[in-house]
Amino acid sequence: MSDRARIISVIPVYNGERFIRATLDSVAAQTLRPDRVIVLDDASTDDTAQLVETYEALTCELIRGEKNEGLFCNFNKALGYAEECDFLHYLCADDVLLPGFMERMIDALADAPAPSFSYCLPEFIDKDGKRLESPKPKRSQPRAVSANALLAQHSECDSLMLGGIVLKSLGQACPVAFRTDMPHAADCVFYSDLTKACEQRVAVPEVLLQVRRHPFSMTKRNEENIQSWVLDEWEAIQHAFDLMEQPCLTRWLRRQKLRCLFAARSRVKMQQMAGEKPDHVRRIYESARPKVPWLHWQLGGVTVSLRDLFFGSSLNREQWQ
């Protein structure tokens, strides 16, 4: 008889006192609770550890690091628990699960071999839990997704969300790990590698995760590191593209599309910085412009201008405040 846990949920955290109680509340409210909830505290200097130790709705295993090693190093520690369970879930300490998350995600993997994973749709909330954006699912039942289809999604910077997947490991080690030298896009690269390494990928077309946008997040802090914010994204695009299996003509056409996409995303970043940090605009341009030919850079700019003209700018700084 196996002594593995069926479900382990791991929450890596650093200075998470603002939101971790809501995160733990969402795990406690699951219709199918994890057997173990492990909080990996990356040497927090606030009251995170005390909040976890005194939390009563769940029994949490608190593991405190002696020094701060960074987000993705801590997530790699979370992946280490794949060998101790049948299903591994990890969750950012500022995000929230909806009550049916665990049950729906694990049911979707009932017939899948290991390693496989399921993933859900996210919606976005602000620092106070107010809904900002929520998708409208087009399907109702879980479905298998090809590796190429998911890699195409990643190549367009539409990555899966940390906390939005469940890995069926059946006691096996996770086949891939997060890069620790990419502060901004390591999650996109990781999910591209995981997509390629797993036997099955199952989409659960329901909103089951709330991702919090706030001024203390890693995503927001990365705006100060132009090298990561711009060039890590370009590397993630190329990484997913290289993993795809495509005929020659299809591959050439997608390459042109991705160059235009990167140019457009870089132009939007320049828009974001124009009002308050004009020096960042120059640095973004100097980082991004050499990566794509002149024509693709211009086409990316035209795309952003047309979007702004017909649909309005998608910039919404208030979401991060």
MIMI-542639 format. One line per field, with one value per residue: residue in three letters; x negated, y, z negated of N, C-alpha, C, O in turn. Coordinates in steps of 0.001 Angstrom, whole numbers. Layout:
BEGIN
aa	ala_...
n.x	X_...
n.y	Y_...
n.z	Z_...
ca.x	X_...
ca.y	Y_...
ca.z	Z_...
c.x	X_...
c.y	Y_...
c.z	Z_...
o.x	X_...
o.y	Y_...
o.z	Z_...
***
This chain:
BEGIN
aa	met_ser_asp_arg_ala_arg_ile_ile_ser_val_ile_pro_val_tyr_asn_gly_glu_arg_phe_ile_arg_ala_thr_leu_asp_ser_val_ala_ala_gln_thr_leu_arg_pro_asp_arg_val_ile_val_leu_asp_asp_ala_ser_thr_asp_asp_thr_ala_gln_leu_val_glu_thr_tyr_glu_ala_leu_thr_cys_glu_leu_ile_arg_gly_glu_lys_asn_glu_gly_leu_phe_cys_asn_phe_asn_lys_ala_leu_gly_tyr_ala_glu_glu_cys_asp_phe_leu_his_tyr_leu_cys_ala_asp_asp_val_leu_leu_pro_gly_phe_met_glu_arg_met_ile_asp_ala_leu_ala_asp_ala_pro_ala_pro_ser_phe_ser_tyr_cys_leu_pro_glu_phe_ile_asp_lys_asp_gly_lys_arg_leu_glu_ser_pro_lys_pro_lys_arg_ser_gln_pro_arg_ala_val_ser_ala_asn_ala_leu_leu_ala_gln_his_ser_glu_cys_asp_ser_leu_met_leu_gly_gly_ile_val_leu_lys_ser_leu_gly_gln_ala_cys_pro_val_ala_phe_arg_thr_asp_met_pro_his_ala_ala_asp_cys_val_phe_tyr_ser_asp_leu_thr_lys_ala_cys_glu_gln_arg_val_ala_val_pro_glu_val_leu_leu_gln_val_arg_arg_his_pro_phe_ser_met_thr_lys_arg_asn_glu_glu_asn_ile_gln_ser_trp_val_leu_asp_glu_trp_glu_ala_ile_gln_his_ala_phe_asp_leu_met_glu_gln_pro_cys_leu_thr_arg_trp_leu_arg_arg_gln_lys_leu_arg_cys_leu_phe_ala_ala_arg_ser_arg_val_lys_met_gln_gln_met_ala_gly_glu_lys_pro_asp_his_val_arg_arg_ile_tyr_glu_ser_ala_arg_pro_lys_val_pro_trp_leu_his_trp_gln_leu_gly_gly_val_thr_val_ser_leu_arg_asp_leu_phe_phe_gly_ser_ser_leu_asn_arg_glu_gln_trp_gln
n.x	-842_-599_-2253_-1994_-712_2538_3238_1248_876_-1075_-2356_-4379_-5982_-6831_-7121_-4253_-2097_57_1952_2035_3763_6296_5699_5166_7694_9148_8161_8951_11681_12215_14086_12975_10502_6926_4612_2306_1108_-1357_-3430_-5912_-8116_-10025_-12153_-10772_-10307_-8243_-5030_-4289_-4921_-3894_-1162_-553_-1211_691_3044_6232_8179_7097_4659_1481_-1718_-4518_-7426_-10395_-12736_-16259_-17474_-16615_-15801_-14505_-11675_-11282_-13143_-12051_-9644_-10658_-11416_-8876_-8035_-9439_-7872_-6355_-7040_-5980_-3295_-123_1146_59_257_-460_-518_-343_-945_726_2950_6240_8259_11231_14067_14555_12220_10119_11498_12655_10398_8890_10684_10743_8405_8693_8465_5994_2546_-557_-3355_-893_1142_3732_5470_6954_9245_8311_9412_9097_8306_8326_6280_8056_9747_11686_13319_11663_11178_12750_12932_15172_16180_16056_16595_17849_17028_14187_11258_8852_5768_3566_-44_-1217_787_957_-1624_-1666_31_-1551_-3709_-2720_-2743_-664_-479_24_1339_-482_441_2759_2790_2915_763_507_-1290_-1735_-3646_-6008_-8942_-8749_-9040_-10389_-11851_-11726_-13413_-15868_-17086_-15556_-13688_-11246_-9857_-10023_-7984_-6473_-8326_-8720_-6146_-5984_-8007_-6935_-4584_-5591_-6818_-4877_-2406_333_2422_4892_7552_9603_12485_13347_13692_11670_9706_8480_6479_4375_3891_1628_-300_-2525_-3398_-5452_-5373_-4783_-7047_-9004_-8963_-10901_-13211_-14463_-15845_-14946_-12148_-11666_-13494_-13509_-10946_-11041_-12815_-11275_-9155_-10549_-11476_-9152_-8250_-10357_-9978_-7751_-6185_-6111_-5130_-7287_-6413_-4313_-5756_-7466_-5599_-4489_-6721_-7054_-4713_-5112_-7291_-6130_-4244_-5885_-7068_-4785_-4000_-6197_-5983_-3640_-4571_-6298_-4404_-3215_-5200_-5655_-4463_-5365_-7982_-10084_-12712_-12744_-11354_-13130_-15067_-13614_-13085_-15728_-16419_-14493_-14203_-16459_-15876_-14002_-13230_-13145_-10665_-8856_-8885_-7672_-5156_-4221_-3921_-1919_196_711_1468_3805_5399_5684_7096_9542_10518_9746_7252_5619_4320_4262_3574_4659_5432_3252_2812
n.y	-1198_2189_4956_7477_10805_11759_14297_17143_20471_23248_26281_28658_31499_34922_37496_37748_38748_40442_39138_36365_35123_35193_33550_31081_30727_30179_27718_26196_26251_24457_22032_19584_18831_19328_16762_17488_20694_22839_25439_27301_29345_31933_33088_35330_38717_39895_39442_36968_34242_34042_34439_32139_30121_30525_30101_28624_27215_25329_22708_23601_23022_24637_25700_27220_29187_29873_31958_34430_33226_33683_33851_31786_29852_29051_28012_25821_24247_23610_21952_19683_18137_16503_13823_12838_12521_11867_13840_17043_20382_23823_27154_30646_33012_35181_34745_33310_30462_29213_27510_24939_24207_22184_19743_19703_19893_17623_15556_15835_14633_11954_9673_10006_9324_9363_11501_14064_16997_19208_22242_25411_28176_31540_34363_37908_39852_42749_44355_44419_42341_42782_42047_42281_41409_38831_35781_34433_31282_29118_26499_23562_21157_19334_18933_17223_18645_19331_19181_20961_22902_24125_25060_26909_28820_29609_30697_33077_34573_34012_32641_29829_30136_30491_28437_27705_25130_21520_18921_15613_13276_10812_9975_10316_12213_15686_16405_18654_21902_25205_27932_29850_32139_33938_36376_37414_35812_33103_31375_31055_29763_27459_26255_25752_23813_21872_21254_19955_17758_16245_13581_13989_16875_18659_20738_22579_24112_26311_29068_29000_30002_32900_35515_37833_41267_43684_46343_45226_42958_40433_40681_43410_44554_43791_45642_47483_46276_46330_44659_42077_42392_42906_41373_38779_38023_37921_35778_33734_33575_32693_30253_28643_28605_27205_24657_23711_21593_21953_22357_23595_26042_26901_27277_29377_31450_31696_32567_35171_36337_36220_37887_40358_40431_40563_43048_44683_44239_45293_47952_48620_48414_50593_52617_52375_53341_55903_58256_58520_57540_58369_57736_54984_54344_54806_52876_50493_50537_50392_47860_46143_46759_45804_43096_42433_42697_45849_46201_44537_45760_48206_47299_46203_48550_49850_48086_48438_51125_51077_49446_51113_53192_52081_50449_51498_52182_49494_49886_50032_51375_51607_49110_48026_49433
n.z	0_902_-610_229_383_1614_2708_2803_1918_2539_1345_2283_841_238_-1970_-2255_-3761_-3227_-1624_-2044_-3848_-2619_-470_-1773_-2914_-604_148_-2034_-1603_405_2234_2491_507_236_-856_-2118_-2980_-2189_-3106_-1751_-2981_-1915_-3531_-4694_-5830_-7062_-8691_-7712_-8438_-11066_-10583_-9110_-10955_-12931_-11654_-11499_-10047_-8408_-8551_-8278_-6903_-7683_-6194_-6611_-4913_-5245_-3950_-1498_1624_4000_6259_8322_7674_5276_6217_7594_5453_4582_6664_6054_4413_5969_6049_3768_3888_5579_7022_7694_6678_6976_5706_6028_3428_3368_4825_5538_5110_6621_5145_6375_7604_7068_7144_9748_11390_10788_11342_14104_14845_14509_16212_17291_18061_16147_16600_16547_17039_15891_16703_15937_16615_15869_13906_13297_10454_8273_5718_3642_4085_5985_9022_12114_14795_16650_18349_20893_21057_23921_24238_22506_21403_20123_22168_24180_25157_27797_27850_29668_30051_27533_27237_29309_28224_26009_27384_28166_25940_24237_21617_19385_16048_13040_10438_11654_12596_12254_11564_12521_11079_9879_8031_9417_10297_11137_14566_15559_14778_13278_14787_13188_13903_15206_14449_15372_17346_16773_16076_18427_20094_18566_18671_21369_21660_19939_21261_23516_22319_21012_21007_21451_21854_20365_20860_18755_19128_17370_15141_12529_10981_9392_10225_8782_9329_8404_6839_5614_6789_8467_11257_11586_10381_12161_14183_13664_14356_17216_18969_18265_18474_21155_22850_21747_22349_25154_25442_24319_26163_28445_27480_27064_29698_30982_29979_31249_33695_37045_40489_43128_44483_42825_40500_41235_41698_39129_37709_38745_37842_35045_34709_35340_33296_30987_31446_31285_28606_27306_28064_26696_24066_24136_24352_21828_20146_20996_19883_17191_16887_18931_19645_19531_21803_23908_23252_23463_26202_27221_26366_27519_30285_31915_32147_34055_37600_39471_40894_39510_37029_37653_38522_36154_34656_36171_35753_32991_33007_34581_32988_30737_31940_32862_30809_28430_25948_24270_21959_18487_15820_13325_12477_11244_8987
ca.x	0_-1416_-2102_-1924_511_3229_3121_453_910_-2234_-2242_-5610_-5621_-7816_-6448_-2897_-1113_1233_2952_1956_4935_7340_5265_5417_9152_9653_7803_9818_13061_12324_14990_12050_9333_5648_4212_1277_908_-2723_-3798_-7362_-8395_-11353_-12801_-9991_-10657_-6999_-4325_-3777_-5057_-2964_188_-396_-1265_1903_4232_6936_9105_6323_3361_464_-3112_-5307_-8855_-11004_-14090_-17180_-17773_-15727_-16405_-13783_-10386_-11283_-13863_-11082_-8714_-11336_-11276_-7501_-7966_-10042_-6861_-5666_-7351_-5318_-1839_438_1474_-626_748_-1167_340_-933_-384_1649_4064_7390_8947_12670_14280_14543_10977_9399_12345_12812_9109_8459_11617_10363_7216_8993_7990_4716_1336_-1507_-2897_80_1639_4947_5359_8259_9250_8194_9918_8173_8886_7398_5755_9180_10568_12685_13075_11221_11410_13139_13258_16424_15834_16773_16907_18349_16438_12735_10851_7419_5183_2297_-1216_-1425_1774_611_-2871_-1297_548_-2683_-4565_-2087_-2778_567_-939_841_1102_-959_1590_3908_2666_2665_-110_677_-2652_-1721_-4901_-7171_-9490_-8331_-10058_-11049_-11989_-11737_-14682_-15999_-17790_-14587_-12694_-9949_-9150_-10371_-6768_-6110_-9282_-8424_-4933_-6307_-8731_-6014_-3687_-6303_-7236_-3763_-1667_1597_2713_6346_8113_10874_12962_14086_12921_11495_8589_8440_5110_4455_3020_1397_-1597_-3613_-3626_-6687_-5153_-4907_-8430_-9853_-9007_-12124_-14313_-14127_-16417_-14039_-10790_-11601_-14235_-13044_-9731_-11468_-13378_-10168_-8475_-11383_-11570_-7925_-8250_-11322_-9474_-6612_-6411_-5349_-5660_-8194_-5702_-3608_-6762_-7916_-4528_-4378_-7873_-6768_-3661_-5654_-8104_-5201_-3653_-6872_-7172_-3584_-4046_-7227_-5391_-2708_-5402_-6759_-3246_-3020_-6241_-5843_-4035_-6036_-9393_-10486_-13998_-12439_-10915_-14351_-15727_-12809_-13347_-17084_-16454_-13590_-14293_-17392_-15435_-13112_-13509_-12476_-9284_-8046_-8750_-6669_-3849_-3792_-3449_-636_1201_1061_2182_5160_6145_6039_8060_10861_10977_9263_6047_5844_3551_5110_2655_5396_5530_2074_2625
ca.y	0_3383_5956_8803_11605_11860_15672_18107_21851_23968_27730_29429_32856_35836_38708_37637_38975_41177_38343_34918_34593_34943_32379_29907_30573_29579_26289_25591_26200_23523_20885_18464_19446_18606_16014_18289_22071_23176_26822_27469_30756_32253_34030_36569_39636_40447_38529_35817_32991_34067_34254_30733_29303_30716_29861_27522_26474_24260_22373_23964_22731_25815_25446_28545_29232_30689_33164_34622_32659_34126_33218_30550_28869_28535_27159_24548_23448_23097_20839_18508_17318_15633_12433_12456_12559_11516_15095_18187_21709_24915_28333_31910_33386_36313_34345_32714_29374_29083_26291_23677_24053_20917_18635_19712_19686_16237_14731_15920_13803_10602_8638_10420_8721_10306_12805_14848_18098_19920_23677_26072_29579_32477_35726_38802_40673_43761_44116_44286_41207_43184_41445_43191_40773_37430_35248_33725_29994_28750_25080_23213_19933_19219_18354_17073_19672_18877_19947_22064_23952_24856_25778_28079_29785_30146_31501_34391_35151_33687_31520_29361_30879_29797_28171_27284_23769_20402_17932_14217_12750_9426_9703_10566_13565_16585_16228_19914_22842_26620_28625_30856_33300_34706_36868_37809_34862_31713_30561_30734_28752_26232_25604_25218_22563_20903_20851_18998_16581_15482_12674_14639_18223_18696_22061_22623_25437_26995_30008_28366_30670_34357_36024_39183_42318_44665_47004_44537_41690_40277_41236_44867_44911_43535_46814_48217_45525_46352_43474_40947_42693_42887_40316_37467_37728_37511_34434_32799_33428_31858_28913_27920_28435_26171_23349_23326_20805_22652_22346_24724_27277_27300_27755_30688_32414_31950_33373_36572_36781_36399_39102_41496_40407_41080_44487_45327_44187_46239_49294_48838_48697_51976_53453_52313_54100_57228_59368_58672_57147_58468_57062_53575_54213_54676_51602_49427_50586_49921_46414_45381_47038_44948_41703_42194_43564_47152_46070_43957_46796_49160_46629_46132_49878_50089_47269_49096_52372_50720_48996_52282_53994_51449_49758_52181_51605_48470_50234_50324_51401_51526_47715_47654_50390
ca.z	0_1019_-1673_852_266_2889_3212_2041_2405_2017_1513_2083_429_-340_-2455_-1738_-4811_-2750_-906_-2206_-4557_-1610_290_-2609_-3006_630_105_-3050_-1106_1522_2083_2323_-121_313_-2043_-2777_-2516_-2589_-2821_-1653_-3266_-1381_-4453_-4792_-6918_-7623_-9592_-6978_-9197_-12191_-10049_-8735_-12166_-13729_-10819_-12143_-9180_-7781_-9128_-7292_-7198_-7374_-6036_-6484_-4394_-6019_-3179_-357_2833_5182_6559_9089_6877_4316_6958_7864_4230_4590_7614_5429_3720_6932_5742_2524_4044_6886_7698_7099_7028_6321_5756_5576_2130_3475_5685_4856_5808_6422_4344_7103_8363_6914_7581_11202_12036_10602_12123_15520_15057_14028_17140_17887_17497_15557_16121_17312_16224_16277_16454_15964_17007_14755_13989_12613_9395_7784_4379_2718_4484_6964_10328_13160_16093_16540_19671_21071_21656_25134_24139_21185_20905_20277_23444_24385_26015_28356_27443_30603_29813_26320_27524_30112_27256_25250_28259_28272_24583_23518_20812_18281_14823_11852_9574_12445_13099_11356_12196_12121_11048_9372_7334_10259_10247_12218_15612_15908_13664_13626_14884_12127_14448_15996_13490_15925_18217_16471_16046_19799_20550_17824_19180_22691_21434_19346_22351_24371_21555_20440_21870_21819_21377_20352_20587_18027_19577_16307_14327_11224_10323_9439_10195_8214_9830_7340_7044_4929_7465_9233_12591_11518_10065_13319_15043_13380_14937_18638_19601_18048_18911_22622_23526_21284_23107_26490_25331_24087_27451_29302_26892_27405_31153_31348_29557_32081_34904_38073_41858_43394_44786_41607_39556_41693_41457_37690_37301_39075_36920_33702_34735_35253_31954_30044_31694_30753_27140_26873_28239_25587_22893_24277_23996_20383_19458_21605_19051_15906_16922_20338_19869_19773_23197_24710_22932_24067_27646_27495_26112_28378_31720_32668_32221_35189_38748_39495_41344_38435_35991_38106_38515_34753_34277_36848_35068_31725_33326_35023_31810_29937_32681_33008_29595_27245_25373_23249_20770_17341_14682_12055_12043_10466_7892
c.x	-880_-1159_-2123_-621_1213_3008_2247_584_-205_-2088_-3602_-5256_-6849_-7089_-5010_-1800_153_2342_2996_3143_6069_6991_5541_6914_9699_9295_8702_11241_13251_13313_14211_10751_8062_5384_3154_1247_-425_-3011_-5316_-7692_-9851_-12009_-12080_-10437_-9421_-6349_-3748_-3792_-4063_-1534_444_-334_17_3181_4921_7796_8430_5116_2314_-918_-3935_-6783_-9518_-12426_-14959_-17557_-16841_-16422_-15651_-12595_-10533_-12163_-12914_-10044_-9361_-11312_-9869_-7371_-8540_-9045_-6081_-5896_-6635_-3803_-1429_711_803_-14_-106_-427_-423_-199_472_2854_5103_7984_10448_12955_14184_13246_10408_10217_12434_11502_8643_9389_11218_9178_7451_8393_6632_3563_483_-2786_-1911_509_2950_4738_6718_8125_9085_9048_9015_8928_7852_6994_6857_10104_11660_12325_12738_11544_11784_13520_14627_16125_16699_17183_17374_17667_14911_12375_9329_6937_3833_1154_-1416_-471_1413_-696_-2612_-773_-598_-3555_-4001_-1936_-1473_289_124_442_514_224_2776_3798_2571_1867_197_-687_-2709_-3079_-6148_-7660_-8924_-9409_-10812_-11127_-11951_-13173_-14737_-16742_-16878_-13496_-11308_-9195_-9470_-9132_-6357_-7032_-8995_-7214_-5112_-7025_-7814_-5040_-4334_-6582_-6082_-3045_-370_1674_4226_6821_9457_11462_13869_13149_12858_10367_8734_6996_5154_3427_2873_-17_-2767_-4026_-4966_-6544_-5339_-6348_-9350_-9914_-10285_-13351_-14036_-14647_-15479_-12680_-10635_-12240_-13888_-11799_-10071_-12027_-12288_-9374_-9248_-11453_-10346_-7864_-9174_-10834_-8323_-7067_-5506_-5960_-6429_-7452_-4969_-4581_-7249_-6866_-4394_-5548_-7628_-5713_-4234_-6581_-7234_-4575_-4620_-7038_-5981_-3612_-5097_-6730_-4420_-3478_-5918_-5626_-3074_-3986_-6313_-5529_-4900_-7536_-9900_-11830_-13787_-12005_-12122_-15009_-14948_-13074_-14718_-17220_-15678_-13865_-15271_-16909_-14581_-13478_-12673_-11013_-8387_-7848_-7676_-5270_-3325_-3253_-2114_478_1662_1866_3622_6002_6603_7133_9453_11404_10579_8053_6414_5071_4491_4253_3385_5501_4377_1890_3310
c.y	1252_4324_7371_9495_11598_13243_16479_19464_22623_25447_28369_30884_33622_37124_38778_37965_39681_40241_36863_34345_34299_33727_31100_29654_29863_28102_25567_25405_25207_22402_19577_19049_18642_17830_16767_19677_22532_24619_26931_28951_31063_33359_35369_37402_40282_39381_37299_34549_32937_33845_32793_29854_29395_30484_28588_26682_25311_23942_22604_23554_23935_25441_26782_28434_30161_31974_33224_34169_33029_33250_31860_29471_28233_27645_25825_23642_22846_21894_19561_17609_16417_14164_11938_12403_12052_12771_16241_19480_22734_26203_29550_32393_34637_35982_33536_31613_29493_27692_24971_23374_22635_19746_18569_19382_18240_15280_14702_15027_12341_9519_8956_9657_9788_10325_13446_16015_18626_21395_24330_27481_30453_33715_36589_39681_41702_43455_43919_43121_41546_42622_42517_42663_39321_36912_34593_32411_29674_27280_24769_22003_19960_18539_18256_18108_19157_19755_21152_23221_24783_25626_27010_29187_30428_31046_32903_35054_34973_32449_31070_30112_29984_29631_27637_25898_22781_19369_16548_13551_11280_9047_9887_12002_14399_16580_17490_20803_24266_27116_29717_32102_34180_35232_37089_36686_33400_30824_30145_29653_27417_25513_25111_23881_21481_20373_19768_17691_15695_14639_13313_16008_18395_20093_21909_24009_26131_27973_29454_28996_32173_34816_37494_40113_43380_45209_46301_43259_41664_40877_42741_45290_44727_44710_47625_47520_45363_45106_42280_41193_42566_41623_38918_37049_37258_36089_33391_32538_32463_30422_28075_27634_27287_24772_22839_22491_21357_22417_23635_26039_27799_27890_29152_31752_32732_32790_34859_37144_37080_37603_40350_41586_40986_42587_45229_45349_45155_47676_49609_49132_50140_52945_53514_53227_55563_58376_59598_58366_57183_57801_55575_53351_53998_53320_50423_49365_49995_48414_45641_45544_46128_43515_41407_43115_44842_47025_45536_44966_47809_48547_46476_47463_50215_49330_47934_50367_52087_50224_50175_53103_53389_50845_50475_51461_50577_48783_50608_50265_51232_50086_47331_48534_49916
c.z	0_-148_-1103_487_1619_3497_2259_2712_1723_2340_1241_1761_-29_-688_-1936_-2722_-4321_-2269_-1270_-2979_-3574_-769_-495_-2774_-1773_715_-896_-2548_35_1224_1991_1794_152_-975_-2835_-2146_-3083_-2167_-2871_-1790_-2914_-2206_-4509_-5979_-7524_-8501_-8884_-7828_-10355_-11720_-9690_-9986_-12986_-12929_-11283_-11211_-8457_-8655_-8059_-7793_-6742_-7329_-5723_-5955_-5218_-5290_-1981_918_4104_5522_7219_8462_5864_5000_7335_6635_4149_5514_7023_4732_4672_6617_4485_2657_5421_7709_6951_7611_6296_6625_5271_4331_2175_4352_4903_5732_5592_5868_5099_7816_8280_7442_9099_11910_11925_11330_13600_15855_14711_14915_17750_17257_16823_16401_17099_16436_16785_15967_16677_16526_15764_14987_13122_11621_8950_6349_3344_3070_5474_8334_11355_14549_15858_17918_19693_21780_22870_25134_22726_20575_21055_21594_23500_25388_26515_27856_28361_30358_28586_26500_28381_29208_26475_26116_28460_26908_23831_22683_19822_17022_13743_10896_10318_13025_11945_12142_11639_12213_10667_8777_8166_10077_11384_13294_15997_14674_14188_13778_13821_12597_15296_15070_14074_16614_17938_16444_17454_20372_19871_18410_20610_22557_20874_20395_23207_23632_21111_21489_22362_21183_21490_19967_19887_18279_18566_15616_12910_10408_10471_9239_9787_8869_8752_7459_6380_5649_8189_10628_12597_11251_11270_14284_14827_13964_16429_19346_19464_18674_20424_23195_23018_22056_24521_26459_25113_25369_28340_28791_27246_28901_31571_30983_30436_33277_36000_39448_42132_43625_43557_40597_39948_41403_39971_37193_37574_38122_35538_33634_34617_33870_30929_30213_31095_29229_26600_27006_27104_24299_22945_23940_22481_19638_19885_20654_17836_15927_18368_20628_20147_21218_24109_24484_23500_25566_27967_27268_27162_29861_32468_32865_33450_36349_38714_39875_40236_37298_36382_38088_37095_34271_34898_36147_33766_31995_33760_33870_30974_30612_32643_31708_28315_26677_24309_21975_19633_16089_13356_11566_11124_9231_6610
o.x	-1800_-30_-2252_419_565_2634_2482_421_-287_-1741_-3946_-4328_-7779_-6509_-4615_-670_1212_3525_3915_3493_6731_7874_6088_7355_10608_10046_9160_11944_14348_13370_14719_9994_8115_5870_3110_1348_-604_-2849_-5931_-7563_-10781_-12372_-12707_-10885_-9538_-7044_-2827_-2778_-3454_-769_1531_496_387_4281_4260_8118_9105_4621_2264_-1238_-4031_-7330_-9237_-13232_-14468_-17918_-16344_-17498_-16121_-12516_-9971_-11939_-12967_-9614_-8677_-11200_-9696_-6681_-8168_-9335_-5232_-5027_-6682_-3098_-2262_537_959_205_-441_213_-1077_1011_908_3693_4872_8186_10891_12166_13769_13161_10238_9683_12301_11498_8065_8927_11341_8963_6498_7861_6172_3586_776_-3243_-2081_266_3237_3948_7522_7029_9654_9363_8255_10019_6659_7337_6626_11134_12490_11174_13428_12110_11222_14343_15177_15844_17906_18020_17302_17712_14396_13106_8615_7630_3049_1354_-1747_-863_1547_-848_-3263_-1096_-621_-4083_-4720_-1127_-1201_757_1017_-658_960_921_3724_4616_2206_2248_153_-1180_-3625_-3585_-7251_-6880_-8651_-10587_-11807_-10535_-12120_-14045_-13754_-17003_-17350_-12464_-10307_-7974_-9213_-9222_-5937_-6572_-9022_-7251_-4457_-6695_-7895_-4714_-3689_-6585_-6285_-3070_-16_1086_4783_6526_10341_10987_15007_11947_13854_10102_9072_6378_5882_2243_3863_-856_-3907_-4910_-5547_-7474_-5972_-6823_-10359_-10818_-10703_-14420_-13442_-13975_-15245_-12121_-9579_-11598_-13965_-11618_-9466_-11744_-12363_-8968_-8678_-11485_-10479_-7470_-8806_-11237_-7966_-8171_-4283_-7179_-6239_-7814_-4997_-4276_-7424_-7196_-4209_-5363_-7952_-5818_-3877_-6649_-7564_-4394_-4229_-7138_-6146_-3284_-4898_-7022_-4384_-3080_-5967_-5860_-2818_-3629_-6955_-6257_-5156_-8283_-10123_-12060_-14548_-12259_-12121_-15462_-15547_-13262_-14847_-18046_-16139_-13771_-14949_-17480_-14450_-13988_-11647_-10172_-7277_-6783_-6869_-4308_-2124_-2248_-1256_1575_2858_2835_4547_7187_7757_8003_10435_12618_11026_7864_7370_5152_5408_4208_2800_5644_4507_905_3253
o.y	1364_4479_8346_8862_11448_13356_16493_19588_22660_25820_28601_31438_33056_37771_39736_37509_39537_40512_36164_33182_33268_32957_30142_28505_29039_27316_24455_24505_25118_21890_18580_19680_17419_18196_16694_19816_22607_24970_26684_29717_30532_34413_36421_36874_41129_38500_36662_33858_31895_33140_32271_28949_28437_30649_27562_25542_24414_24791_21890_23724_24211_24928_27398_27673_31117_32967_32201_34662_32713_32084_30876_28285_27027_26641_24803_22422_21713_20928_18466_16439_15645_13336_10748_12258_11839_12778_16389_19653_22543_26333_29503_32207_35117_36848_33135_31799_29837_26775_23969_22394_21967_18861_17491_18671_17697_14283_13673_14696_11567_8536_8239_9370_10979_9279_13372_16016_18509_21759_23872_27923_30147_34065_36071_40180_41553_42396_43323_42933_40691_42706_43530_43375_38655_37526_34241_32411_29917_26865_25626_21823_20544_17672_19091_18407_18610_20912_22241_24384_26007_26725_28039_30359_31645_32049_33811_35963_35710_31353_31838_30659_28852_30599_27155_25511_23135_18989_16336_13292_10569_7946_9641_12895_13881_16736_17396_20491_24509_26758_30421_33011_35059_34578_36969_36613_32543_29637_29007_28737_26369_24300_24152_22923_20320_19186_18785_16625_14508_14938_13198_16271_18290_20575_21199_24988_26489_27728_29438_28579_32667_34537_38292_39785_43911_44595_46729_42546_42707_41508_43292_46270_45422_44776_48371_48124_44370_44558_41555_40312_42159_40886_37958_35874_36314_35289_32289_31405_31536_29481_26929_26544_26482_23798_21663_22658_21250_22292_24640_27056_28997_28874_30013_32835_33888_33648_35707_38282_38087_38271_41281_42678_41804_43316_46278_46368_45766_48519_50736_50003_50823_53979_54580_53817_56374_59368_60746_58869_56130_57346_54967_52291_53116_52686_49456_48288_49188_47763_44607_44578_45703_42787_40248_44211_44920_47672_46031_45020_48222_49202_46605_47512_50802_49857_47986_50651_52786_50542_50240_53652_54097_50744_50101_50267_50749_48028_51411_49252_50769_49855_46412_48384_50601
o.z	-809_-614_-1845_308_2655_4665_1051_3926_496_3461_82_2349_-604_183_-1272_-2549_-4932_-2476_-845_-2779_-3685_-392_51_-2776_-1881_1293_-634_-3007_586_106_1478_2532_283_-2045_-4064_-927_-4298_-998_-3908_-835_-3523_-1684_-4385_-6998_-8410_-9008_-9396_-7924_-10597_-12379_-9938_-10071_-13665_-13457_-11448_-11545_-7953_-9395_-7058_-8970_-5546_-8305_-4695_-6490_-5817_-5923_-1511_1258_5197_5134_6737_8702_5623_4433_7387_6756_3701_5189_7444_4483_4228_6891_4174_1659_6302_8927_5739_8810_5126_7669_4229_4196_1129_4597_3762_6932_4497_6095_4517_8557_9300_8111_9679_12915_12866_11885_14264_17021_14628_14401_18638_16060_16923_16861_18316_15229_17977_15097_17489_16869_14716_16124_12304_11898_9211_5824_2292_2422_5785_8764_11461_15378_14988_18597_18650_22978_22868_25936_21846_19358_22008_22072_22944_26360_25739_27489_27892_30444_28600_25968_28202_29405_26295_25635_28876_26727_22883_22994_19465_16936_13554_10592_9697_13859_10824_13249_10427_13311_11081_8993_7677_9743_12467_12974_16715_13641_15383_12987_13592_11810_16018_14922_13368_16476_18783_16758_17662_21053_20516_18621_21018_23257_21274_20410_23573_24247_20857_22683_23536_20134_22583_18873_20367_17703_18871_15521_12187_9280_11547_8211_10377_8950_8247_8119_6556_5175_8491_11133_13497_11824_11393_15118_15712_14052_16851_20220_20430_19327_20910_23943_23784_22377_25029_27350_25657_25628_28914_29584_27676_29315_32427_31618_30368_33795_35911_39567_41447_43032_43275_39924_39086_40918_39592_36330_36743_37664_34925_32602_33883_33332_30096_29226_30471_28620_25550_26158_26610_23526_21922_23313_21921_18618_19218_20625_17471_15088_18965_21748_20901_21789_24968_25437_23969_26132_28887_27907_27645_30619_33577_33677_33844_36117_38038_39251_40045_36684_35549_37685_36856_33561_34239_35964_33478_31290_33346_33779_30550_29935_32419_31532_27231_26907_23554_21006_19812_15391_12377_10365_10315_8508_5589
***
